[in-house]
Amino acid sequence: MPIDDASSNQNSVINITTDDDDDRKNNQQQAVRSKSSSSSSSSSSSSPLPSPTAQDLMLAMGTNPRRIALSIFSATGIALTGNFLGVTSRLLTVIPEDKVEATGIDTYFPRGNFKRCQTDEYTYVLPSEWVADTFLALAKAQRKAQPLDYSMEPTQKRSSRAITTLPDSAYGPPGRLNEKGVSQQGDTNVSVIVSSGLSGFTLKGTLGTPKNAAESLLSRSIAPEGSGRTATLLRSIEDRNGENYQFEYVVDFGERRPPLRNIAVIAASPNGDTLYTLTVVAPAEKWMDDKYDAKLRKIADSFHLR
């Protein structure tokens, strides 16, 4: 073979080999690019979807911000109106008691642990769990309270005047009910006696000092001679700038029943024709409990005319 032909063949082989190497490199580069593109595509497809917005969720539920706001306000109103879980009672404790009394809202919802009894003539608070005691009001109020004789006049003169004593309101802890559905637990209660038909009655002018008035009234009305009762005066004060007299005393019945401890608050109408007596009574042993004592005293201290 001629030398030129051999050299030409050798160059052809080298060119073919070089082309094959170039093709192989191109294929490898395309494979790398394809793999990279595939990996990027796979990574993109596996990334999490964006979270739905609040508007998307409301649209899915068929609602809108206005409906949600109305629902919140309605639920809050129902909770307050229904005193749900005592929320209204707790909120009222933030407001001063005199402000709440002025609105009369505590006659519907207790303020803390106390609710209010309010008439056109007087008002006072009582424990929220106490109930109106019809049995006491109709049958025992006069006997339990022992209506006080404030006239300090002879019996003959008093009998000529029309003086009406009646239980106007009475409450007590829920107790056993009789066949008529009224409570038979009458040893713990609060009652208001309204005595009308008086003339020119004033606390100081008719009764004198609180102590003198209390001692006279206890001996004349609460435990007169021959009654089998003994009354011991514990305290007598003038409160609310002289508007009320307050007496605290214990009545001992001997062996017939346990002694009762009482607080009586009396107030006269401005024109002197009506007298109001609030009496808080409970067995003497119950007053030994400081919390129960404070509860009963709050009733008495809250009483005043309107």
NUTOR-448400 format. One record per residue: residue in three letters; x, y, z of N, C-alpha, C, CB in turn. Coordinates in steps of 0.001 Angstrom, whole numbers, plus 500000, padded with zeros to 6 digits. Glycine has a CB too. Layout:
<koldos>
ALAXYZXYZXYZXYZ ...
</koldos>
This chain:
<koldos>
MET500874498809500000500000500000500000500891501214500000499022500020501236 PRO500480502227499256501251503433499202501186504138500534500766504334498087 ILE502236504843500833502342505531502120501262506597502241503738506163502286 ASP500931507294501189499892508336501265498552507764501608499792509089499961 ASP498208506604501027496914505961501326496854505548502776496682504735500423 ALA497929505004503300497934504550504711497770505732505629499241503791505056 SER498452506789505290498332507986506125496932508538506073499325509052505691 SER496315508494504897494930508974504754493973508140505555494506508971503298 ASN494170506823505497493277505931506276493427506202507766493587504434505977 GLN494672506393508193494915506643509624494217507921510059496433506737509920 ASN494276508957509200493600510210509534492098510047509596493952511279508529 SER491551509189508747490093508941508757489681508296510049489669508053507576 VAL490535507310510458490214506598511727490251507584512872491216505420511999 ILE491236508446512875491344509427513962490155510371513965492645510227513838 ASN489716510781512744488559511686512661487297511018513165488351512160511225 ILE487144509729512791485942508985513233485931508870514744485888507569512592 THR487151508551515282487242508399516748486916509718517431488658507913517171 THR487430510791516874487158512111517471485683512451517402487972513202516766 ASP485022512169516286483564512424516168482784511614517176483065512097514752 ASP483218510326517332482508509471518319482645510049519717483059508016518295 ASP483834510531520024484023511125521369483158512355521543485501511494521604 ASP483070513190520481482226514387520575480765514026520769482381515247519326 ASP480311513009520026478912512574520180478653512077521600478573511461519160 ARG479628511294522104479454510730523448479365511858524487480629509763523792 LYS480231512870524341480195513997525260478875514747525164481353514940524981 ASN478388514953523925477107515648523748475970514876524394476811515861522261 ASN475985513547524202474933512707524809474979512795526329475086511233524363 GLN476177512777526891476305512862528351475788514208528858477777512658528780 GLN476136515284528127475666516605528544474151516722528462476310517683527689 GLN473564516141527387472095516153527261471441515351528376471666515590525896 ALA472105514204528734471554513374529811471572514130531133472346512059529942 VAL472681514851531366472779515630532609471724516714532644474175516252532755 ARG471575517424531482470561518482531431469157517922531608470652519240530110 SER468904516776531005467582516143531126467295515726532545467480514935530213 LYS468339515173533201468171514728534595467926515920535507469412513940535074 SER468690517003535229468528518212536029467147518806535850469586519239535662 SER466685518809534588465343519339534308464278518488534960465095519418532802 SER464482517154534905463514516227535511463468516401537014463863514774535165 SER464697516570537605464757516756539063464083518045539472466206516752539551 SER464309519112538681463684520401538995462180520327538877464219521492538082 SER461733519606537810460285519452537618459667518658538745459987518774536285 SER460378517585539165459864516742540257459809517532541550460740515483540442 SER460876518347541782460899519143543010459780520167543014462247519841543173 SER459527520734541839458460521734541730457101521111541957458495522412540366 SER456908519910541430455600519266541551455339518765542966455494518110540571 SER456409518511543744456213517983545089456130519076546149457331517037545431 SER456314520350545803456228521440546782454773521607547239456771522775546175 PRO454516521983548549453150522093549077452362523211548416453186522321550574 LEU451026522992548366450144524004547798450018525171548759448758523413547480 PRO449765526362548282449595527519549178448374527336550080449455528823548358 SER448473527798551372447381527667552336446203528534551909447851528058553757 PRO444972528041552158443792528839551793443691530073552677442502527996551909 THR443235531147552131443063532383552889441771532324553691443060533608551948 ALA441617533286554614440398533362555413439177533564554526440500534495556436 GLN439349534326553478438244534548552545437859533257551842438619535616551514 ASP438879532435551460438579531147550832437770530264551769439871530434550422 LEU438164530233553049437454529401554022436030529891554222438197529388555361 MET435835531202554319434482531732554498433604531421553296434526533240554734 LEU434184531508552075433422531172550873433034529697550873434232531507549612 ALA433956528848551324433660527416551370432541527117552363434918526622551741 MET432459527891553452431419527680554463430148528459554157431936528072555832 GLY430160529227553106428974529997552729428675531134553676427788529099552654 THR429711531765554246429497532871555180430359534046554782429806532444556628 ASN430340535102555621431125536297555355431414536991556681430384537251554370 PRO432292537987556697432645538652557960431448539243558696433643539742557693 ARG430487539762557972429322540360558616428529539319559390428429541036557580 ARG428340538148558782427604537090559471428346536615560715427361535916558530 ILE429657536509560594430446536067561741430350537085562874431918535849561337 ALA430447538377562543430342539421563565428976539396564238430598540799562950 LEU427919539230563442426573539159564008426423537953564919425530539105562896 SER427028536826564539426949535626565372427637535838566706427568534435564653 ILE428803536500566659429538536766567907428734537686568814430918537392567607 PHE428185538762568241427405539701569044426144539033569601427026540933568205 SER425508538193568794424298537512569252424613536552570388423635536760568097 ALA425697535792570235426083534843571278426430535563572571427267533993570817 THR427129536710572440427471537484573629426222538030574299428416538628573270 GLY425283538534573499424039539047574060423235537983574770423207539662572982 ILE423170536792574176422432535691574801423092535281576111422348534484573848 ALA424429535221576103425156534837577318424925535840578442426656534715577028 LEU424948537145578101424727538168579125423293538166579616425082539543578586 THR422353538053578676420941538066579053420576536850579893420063538120577810 GLY421129535701579554420834534485580294421740534252581474420912533326579393 ASN422666535210581749423625535056582848424343533714582752422912535180584209 PHE424774533374581539425426532088581290426692531967582128425756531925579793 LEU426759530893582919427894530629583809428168531802584754429145530328582986 GLY427124532582585039427272533695585976428068534868585439427913533211587214 VAL428223534942584104429071535994583539428495537381583812429241535787582032 THR427167537527583728426555538836583981426733539252585433425066538810583624 SER426544538309586353426706538611587776428121539067588089426356537392588621 ARG429097538422587456430489538813587698430791540187587111431443537774587107 LEU430225540484585963430445541795585358429839542910586212429851541832583947 LEU428705542637586834428045543659587643428860544017588887426658543183588054 THR429698543097589359430514543405590537431568544467590233431192542138591055 VAL431869544672588958432837545704588578432224547099588709433330545475587135 ILE430895547169588595430181548449588665429844548749590115428888548426587793 PRO430019549986590578429654550327591966428210549948592277429859551826592219 GLU427994549511593515426674548994593899425577550044593751426709548491595336 ASP425869551295594092424831552322593980424427552578592538425305553613594610 LYS425385552423591617425056552593590203424160551451589714426342552662589358 VAL424483550244590147423665549092589767422266549222590358424325547776590231 GLU422197549660591620420897549832592273420040550844591525421081550275593729 ALA420672551919591050419920552965590347419265552429589080420838554135589999 THR419909551487588420419339550920587201418302549846587494420436550343586335 GLY418383549230588683417455548157589028417782546831588369416073548556588658 ILE418949546754587707419275545518586990419527544351587944420500545733586107 ASP419941544662589200420200543571590134418921542973590713421081544059591256 THR417771543497590306416521542816590647416245541673589676415349543809590642 TYR416967541672588539416830540620587539418029539676587538416653541233586162 PHE419219540243587713420438539442587739421168539704589046421349539761586520 PRO421608538675589742422369538904590978423643539688590682422716537562591662 ARG423996540536591601425306541216591544426229540446592467425210542755591966 GLY427086539634591870427907538742592683427033537694593337428689539529593748 ASN427021537654594659426244536651595401424954537207595986427083536074596510 PHE424570538432595558423373539052596133422452539573595032423764540199597085 LYS421171539442595283420155540022594417419384541056595226419198538923593839 ARG418518541797594570417852542914595239416338542731595270418201544225594545 CYS415784543044596435414329543192596567414050544691596572413769542484597885 GLN413176545123595705412921546554595581411440546804595365413739547155594429 THR410879547689596162409489548108595991409477549612595752408614547725597240 ASP408301550161595653408201551610595473408624552366596727406777551997595093 GLU408676551670597878408927552347599147410300552055599755407872551964600124 TYR410841550871599525412106550491600168412865549508599287411851549874601566 THR414109549253599690414937548308598948415978547703599879415619548998597741 TYR416421546485599551417510545817600275418006544655599424417039545317601691 VAL419191544166599744419741543017599022419643541784599900421214543271598597 LEU419690540624599258419622539347599958420422538314599182418154538884600139 PRO420826537226599811421605536201599103420887535716597853421889535017600025 SER421644535515596796421047535161595507420325533825595541422110535129594440 GLU420708532928596470420061531616596511418777531613597335421017530593597069 TRP418488532691598047417267532742598853416051532926597947417344533887599896 VAL414930532416598419413691532468597641412595533128598459413255531053597200 ALA411596533615597767410445534207598448409766533135599283409444534831597431 ASP409575533424600558409012532441601486407555532783601776409831532391602802 THR406694532176601004405263532458601156404753532038602526404463531749600067 PHE405234530918603008404787530429604312405143531424605405405409529057604619 LEU406354531926605357406776532906606344405995534194606198408261533178606220 ALA405835534644604951405183535924604716403730535918605176405255536280603249 LEU403046534793604971401622534757605264401285534228606650400935533931604249 ALA402117533335607184401742532677608423402649532988609600401715531222608211 LYS403952533226609365404875533363610478405519534731610614405927532355610353 ALA405382535597609637406111536862609673405816537653610945405765537699608452 GLN404544537766611304404189538551612467404704537899613749402680538736612534 ARG404594536562613833405050535871615045406562535873615155404538534437615066 LYS407272535632614041408731535591614073409310536965614356409280535053612756 ALA408792537991613664409336539332613804408877539996615087408945540179612621 GLN407803539508615683407243540117616877407079541622616666408136539833618102 PRO406091542008615833405937543428615475406114544352616676404567543664614853 LEU406963545349616517407317546216617630406279547313617821408693546828617408 ASP406051547645619089405138548731619420405967550006619558404330548425620736 TYR405850550877618576406665552083618549405942553307619126407094552369617133 SER404689553166619459403915554344619848404264554830621243402441554042619775 MET404687553928622139405012554274623519403808554912624215406220555226623562 GLU402604554477623804401393555044624384400642553960625140400494555674623292 PRO399762554354626065398954553360626790398120552527625833398040554048627811 THR397812551297626249397074550367625405395727550936624990396879549045626125 GLN395016551604625933393687552122625602393757553146624472393038552752626839 LYS394786554002624518394896555032623484395294554425622154395906556100623893 ARG396168553376622194396604552748620952395456552023620278397751551780621216 SER394571551421621049393479550639620463392493551504619723392760549860621531 SER392466552809620028391517553697619340392000554099617971391264554934620162 ARG393266553803617659393805554190616362393929552970615472395166554884616517 ALA393741553159614174393820552051613227395277551863612801392906552308611988 ILE395941550869613364397314550570613007397342549192612373398254550645614245 THR397800549138611186397823547880610443399258547385610337397197548054609033 THR399492546143610778400804545531610665400700544353609719401346545091612050 LEU401510544331608683401440543255607709402818542941607159400489543619606575 PRO403047541677606828404310541317606161404260541779604713404571539778606235 ASP405223542559604333405227543082602982406128542264602055405669544528602992 SER407230541733602572408112540863601796408855539953602755409108541690600927 ALA409206538776602277409918537815603111410667536829602225408942537069604054 TYR411916536540602600412756535601601858413529534732602837413726536352600909 GLY413911533563602340414712532668603160415397531622602306413852532000604218 PRO416292530846602906416952529778602152415937528749601692418040529105603000 PRO416141528148600527415220527085600104415278525938601101415566526580598674 GLY414121525460601514414061524377602498413037523346602111413747524919603877 ARG412614522589603097411593521573602835410264522246602494411428520631604058 LEU409554521678601548408265522223601135407135521354601667408183522333599601 ASN406053522002602078404899521238602523404007520901601332404107522019603589 GLU402837520387601619401962519949600524401479521103599663400771519208601079 LYS401595522327600166401196523499599393402346524074598588400638524560600308 GLY403532523478598719404670523927597944405385525128598513404239524234596588 VAL405211525399599811405905526519600448406884525993601484404898527494601101 SER407900526812601767408976526380602649408511526299604089410159527320602539 GLN409012525284604811408716525136606225409910525515607088408290523714606524 GLN410958526001606461412159526386607192412090527872607465413452526022606404 GLY411623528243608660411372529642608952412306530266609960410010529792609427 ASP413291529527610472414179530080611487415231531006610909414848528972612236 THR415483530933609616416438531824608957415709532564607852417663531036608390 ASN415600533848607975414863534601606968415090536092607134413374534285607047 VAL414606536835606176414517538280606271413090538655605908415564538995605338 SER412505539566606681411134539994606394411024541489606654410099539203607258 VAL410082542089605982409819543520606163408381543677606629410075544328604840 ILE408219544336607769406899544625608317406588546101608056406833544291609852 VAL405432546356607494404998547726607230403873548058608204404532547906605739 SER404109549055609047403107549500610017402593550865609582403699549560611468 SER401334550900609220400737552152608747399725552666609762400063551951607370 GLY399192553824609497398186554407610382398783555234611502397338553326610966 LEU400078555487611468400709556309612497400495557788612177402224555987612609 SER400838558612613145400683560060612930401844560775613601399312560581613489 GLY402575561541612813403667562323613357404797561496613944403147563231614390 PHE405024560308613423406054559433613979407437559822613452405749557962613642 THR408401559936614367409804560128614007410645559243614915410231561635614129 LEU411819558879614421412671557999615214413101558669616513413898557584614408 LYS413719559814616423414221560474617627413102561062618467415201561562617255 GLY412116561681617785411039562317618533410159561325619256410202563143617619 THR409937560147618675409040559167619273409790558125620101408237558479618192 LEU410951557712619624411670556620620276412815557075621155412191555687619252 GLY413343558249620933414498558695621705415789558178621092414383558235623159 THR416789557935621938418069557429621453417922555971621028419162557571622538 PRO418822555480620173418736554074619756418741553095620935419889553748618828 LYS419602553327621922419681552394623045418410552402623876420870552729623924 ASN417925553580624230416694553657625017415519553064624268416391555099625392 ALA415465553346622969414374552810622165414442551295622113414412553389620753 ALA415648550740621908415806549290621801415406548596623104417255548937621437 GLU415887549110624219415572548472625505414078548512625799416341549153626639 SER413445549627625493412006549741625722411215548799624824411550551174625494 LEU411612548721623559410890547896622601411061546408622889411357548207621193 LEU412258546024623296412478544608623607411644544185624810413970544338623875 SER411573545032625826410820544669627032409319544743626810411209545577628187 ARG408885545588625893407456545741625642406916544763624609407171547137625197 SER407722544501623576407183543774622431407865542438622164407287544623621218 ILE409179542395622234409890541176621881409804540137622985411338541485621575 ALA410053540559624207410047539609625333409395540246626546411487539148625681 PRO408101540505626452407421541094627614407349540100628781406000541552627225 GLU407100540599629935407020539755631124405903538719630956406777540617632390 GLY406227537464631310405259536384631200405235535699629841403910536906631502 SER406050536156628889406060535559627544406878534278627474406603536554626541 GLY407727534069628482408598532889628419409824533108627555407829531707627897 ARG410009534330627094411174534660626275412062535653627016410739535239624905 THR413333535596626709414299536539627272415052537196626126415285535828628255 ALA415050538506626084415725539236625017416940539955625580414764540239624339 THR418069539790624908419320540434625324419794541358624205420417539370625670 LEU419909542645624530420353543614623535421874543535623387419912545051623928 LEU422331543374622157423764543303621875424315544616621336424043542192620886 ARG423511545328620569424013546528619912422843547379619460424920546171618716 SER422991548683619542421977549607619025422704550818618455420950550034620148 ILE422439551117617198423140552207616530422165553001615667424304551665615673 GLU422645554167615272421929555016614321422767555045613051421682556475614894 ASP422196554604611929422991554552610696422318555343609587423205553096610250 ARG423028555427608447422545556181607279422146557610607656421348555459606639 ASN423049558270608402422847559682608767421541559901609523422863560554607517 GLY421229558960610383420034559114611209418751558649610566419882560520611588 GLU418819558124609352417599557673608690417075556366609277417849557505607204 ASN417965555532609799417585554225610333418103554057611753418117553098609436 TYR417368553264612543417874552718613786418122551230613542416872552961614985 GLN419201550724614121419492549304613957419736548680615325420717549090613027 PHE418990547607615625419108546886616889419551545465616623417777546900617662 GLU420480544983617428420893543584617345420648542946618709422403543451616912 TYR419966541822618713419579541205619986419416539698619822418270541826620515 VAL419429538993620936419234537548620973417979537258621780420476536819621582 VAL417145536388621259415936535968621946416111534517622375414680536140621038 ASP416013534291623678416165532944624249414777532401624586417085532965625528 PHE414477531216624076413166530596624290413212529518625361412648530003622993 GLY414292529447626073414417528402627087414656527054626444413171528349627965 GLU413990526049626957414159524690626435413257524397625244413889523686627526 ARG412422525328624885411456525070623812412101525031622429410374526128623832 ARG413131525830622224413776525896620919415108526602621060412880526616619887 PRO415994526464620070417298527143620141417118528660620096418216526682618982 PRO418035529418620690417942530885620662418124531434619246418992531501621597 LEU417503532550618991417589533218617705418297534555617871416187533415617093 ARG419146534849616913419825536146616895419220536984615786421367535985616695 ASN418963538242616081418233539106615148418939540440614964416805539337615641 ILE418723541008613791419036542419613550417768543055613011420252542600612545 ALA417291544078613698416113544810613243416541546195612800415035544895614357 VAL416069546600611627416338547939611102415000548634610934417133547889609741 ILE414853549796611532413588550517611441413811551871610787412952550689612834 ALA412818552288610015412874553581609323411457554128609220413528553445607900 ALA411335555435609318410026556078609254409876556832607945409826557028610445 SER408650556865607445408382557610606223408540559100606499406964557298605682 PRO408859559883605496409078561326605706407889562046606325409414561981604398 ASN406663561606605992405496562287606551405039561699607879404361562237605568 GLY405748560700608391405488560197609734404266559326609896405367561313610635 ASP403713558766608814402517557942608957402782556450608766401479558392607974 THR403979556087608379404291554676608128405674554349608671404215554352606614 LEU405765553160609267407040552699609798407405551376609136406979552548611344 TYR408665551221608802409152550023608127410164549313609026409789550379606752 THR409972548028609196410880547239610030411389546042609240410175546773611331 LEU412683546024608978413318544856608380413963544049609504414375545270607291 THR413680542755609534414253541886610549414975540726609890413168541373611503 VAL416259540586610211417061539448609764417216538520610965418472539905609192 VAL416808537267610805416835536337611927417436535010611500415427536127612490 ALA418211534399612394418804533083612163419166532488613524420068533174611225 PRO419250531173613625419707530564614875421048531155615311419826529036614716 ALA421204531368616602422408532026617114423677531306616687422354532112618626 GLU423632529979616590424838529229616230425297529531614805424589527735616383 LYS424377529877613902424762530191612529425567531480612446423528530299611652 TRP425326532386613378426050533649613359427508533464613761425378534653614281 MET427860532292614290429243532032614667430144531860613451429320530799615541 ASP429556531534612303430298531423611052430519532833610495429536530520610019 ASP431780533226610359432087534601609941431483534938608579433595534808609896 LYS431537534003607632430993534264606300429474534412606353431381533136605330 TYR428827533560607131427369533645607228426974534919607973426789532394607943 ASP427745535260608988427504536488609740427579537698608808428522536628610894 ALA428635537743607957428791538867607029427636538927606034430124538757606278 LYS427163537759605605426054537719604656424782538312605270425797536275604197 LEU424495537956606521423283538451607173423383539950607463423027537679608474 ARG424572540389607846424747541809608140424626542667606880426101542043608802 LYS425053542132605772424928542891604516423460543151604193425603542129603347 ILE422608542176604480421170542378604258420680543571605063420369541110604640 ALA421001543558606370420536544622607241421120545982606840420895544303608683 ASP422398546018606536423055547289606202422563547883604886424554547091606133 SER422016547050604010421584547544602692420175548146602715421632546411601676 PHE419424547928603793418026548367603820417927549887603944417277547696604982 HIS417103550489603088416818551907603195415557552215602394418020552759602698 LEU414966553352602746413768553798602031414180554470600732412923554766602903 ARG413290554469599774413570555068598481413002556485598378413003554197597372 
</koldos>
